Amino acid sequence: MTKWIDNIIKSIAVIGITVMLFSCTNDLEKVRDFLADKNLPIGVAKNVYNIHTDSGRVDMRFTAPLLFDFSNRKAHPYSEFPEGVRVVSFENSKDSLVIIGDYAISYSKTSISEIKGNVEIENFKERKKLLTEQLFWDQRIKYFYTEKPFILYTDTDTIRGTGFDANEDLSQFMAKNNRGTIYLNKTED
């Protein structure tokens, strides 16, 4: 009789555990909302290496040691790169533009990124290099801007100032509050 009661108790325990396991499902939307409420990323990636191609041709390579994915934010989804980024764009299979920074955050809805800490942009074709501590990059219109101090090196000039706007390849720029020696070519009409 005790063996029979023992089997009934074990059967009830197995049924109870099975019911509990199958009732513990999480709705994906509830999990995303929970992570957003706790300000936690929905994903974390280490040693990120991304290659972008256009029409079968590699046009950009992106690397970062660490990525926090906050795409679960409804109003402003973003990706954070707390240990820095390196972006290399290619033109005619050569490194055309290199962007480096110690920290970056990129907002997917606006396509605007902020890069901070030892920011360097080097354009090998134009032979220009920009150094600053903070830079905003509007990827839709391919434009850089900062209100922080900067140094721009060209073949002939070293331009220092506070505030800088430029197209993405640094071929056209506007330096604000600048100082330094700038050589201009005189053209005659």
Protein Blocks (a to p, Z undefined) as FASTA:
>chain_A
ZZmmmmmmmmmmmmmmmmmmmmmcccfklmmmmmmmnopafbdcehiacdddeehiafbd
cddfbdcdfklbmklgcdddfeopaddddeehiafbdcddfbdcddfklopacdeehiac
ddfklopacddfbdcddfklopaddfbdcddddfkbccddeddaddfkomaccdehiadd
dddddddZZ
